[in-house]
């Protein structure tokens, strides 16, 4: 019996490099995590932060707190012959799910304040408050829309660029319909991987990650390998992301 795939989002976080190596012409690095080996799905695999869509991700409340992209444009961006839905809220929900997942997994929050500036989580008064929010979110004691409303924040949707779409093969007992996004590391925030799900995390060039995979030093599944292979061909990540919007 074929299992219906669950909707999911994954975010490929990148940062610019100060120089370009002769052996690697790209001007950026990506953030890779290694999933805990005890996890039921893809334990021990190197991947990008992400997870399945939750009901709150595509709620009307969340949809109204998005900046930079409306639900109709989002739906057109991800629409393809493999799409399993025709709901515009679901489409924009992929972006919101990506933002929520990276906040839960690595502590970054792509959110604007009411002045449409990215939130500063290095500021001590915000850092302590949002560390508590994150703990409650991970423990299912609060949902992200409640945090956004309470702090009068808006999802920085325009900071995530839709990149790839993969669906787990029908032979798998656990399947996901996953959208991959590219996003630049935001300023005034620090990476804090969740130690319960992540056993290691690192910045690396896409070409170096592929080399390590071929030497069997890390494990990648086809979607991650495909994304990294495509990223190896990109010289200027800023120009590339601009072409996706």
Secondary structure, 3 states (H helix, E strand, C coil): CCCCCEEEEEEEEEEECCCCECCECCCEEEEEEEECCCCCCCCCCEECEEEECCHHHHCHHHHCCEECCCHHHHHHHHCCCCCCCCCHHHHHHHHHHHHHHHHHHHCCCCEECCCCCECCCCCHHHHHHHHHHHHHHHCCCCCHHHHHHHCCCEEEHHHCEEEEEEECCCCCCCCEEEEEEEEECCCCCCCCCCCCCEEEEEEECHHHHHHHHHCCCCCCCHHHHHHHHHHCCCCCHHHHHHHHC
